Amino acid sequence: MSDAPFLPRPPEPNRICGAAPVRALFLRRPQAVLRLFYTEERRRLAGPLCQHLARTRRPYREVPPAELARIAGTQHHGGICAVAVARFAAPLPGPALPAGLPPAPLLPVLDGIGNPHNLGAIARSAAFFGARALLLSGDPRQADLSDAAFRTAEGGLEHLEVLRARDLPALLRGLRGRVLTLAAVAAGGAPPEAVPRDRPIALVLGNEEQGPPPPTLEACEARLTLPGSGLVESLNVAAAAAVLFHALGAVPRRAA
């Protein structure tokens, strides 16, 4: 029996597919790219990216669509796929946000949203409306970053710091006074127009079946409900997030 220490297996790299996600990856994290694959139809897009990889001695290759689907693990690859160092939400050491977190009018908080496509769609809307970070709870149901999330986010995740709170209720209580903590609920909350705009907002979104769990709800200062026709109970959480981001007055962040 070997006396060598046990070394955990390194995580599988991300396979980031689609023109917008790959372009954003090269813009924000070019050092994370390990390999690039693309079809003939994406040759023009891939050209400058291949030049960068050539300078950094990273491989790239033009492949047929069927081979790209095998590499990407999906038929929805958009003709280009970058294999990148795996990225996950950064765990917070305690119940507080990092001191150097860029200021923004909105901080989306996800608590128990297990569908990576919903995570990616929310991240896309968050980046569009000027958020700088995305906070995930420690709930074991909560999805982390994944190939599906990157693909659905259409590059949005590359523009967000993604953090994970071990104790979300404690973190939310610590934000009181400086940040307005709102829990989105299907019924019984205040309408968006009643929310004051005198400070940044942390908007908590829970899973579609139950919403945010009771400890999270109790830690928030107020509850928010998006009014509808009543013909259906609620929107998909990603659709509701986009509407609420706009309704709360988040402003798109322009490039410098």
Secondary structure as UniProt FT lines:
FT   STRAND          14..17
FT   HELIX           19..28
FT   HELIX           30..32
FT   STRAND          33..38
FT   HELIX           40..42
FT   HELIX           43..55
FT   TURN            56..57
FT   STRAND          60..62
FT   HELIX           65..72
FT   TURN            78..79
FT   STRAND          80..84
FT   STRAND          90..91
FT   TURN            99..100
FT   STRAND          106..111
FT   HELIX           116..128
FT   TURN            129..130
FT   STRAND          133..136
FT   TURN            140..141
FT   HELIX           147..153
FT   TURN            154..155
FT   HELIX           156..159
FT   STRAND          161..164
FT   HELIX           168..175
FT   TURN            176..178
FT   STRAND          180..184
FT   HELIX           192..194
FT   STRAND          201..207
FT   TURN            208..210
FT   HELIX           214..219
FT   STRAND          222..224
FT   HELIX           237..247
FT   TURN            248..249
//
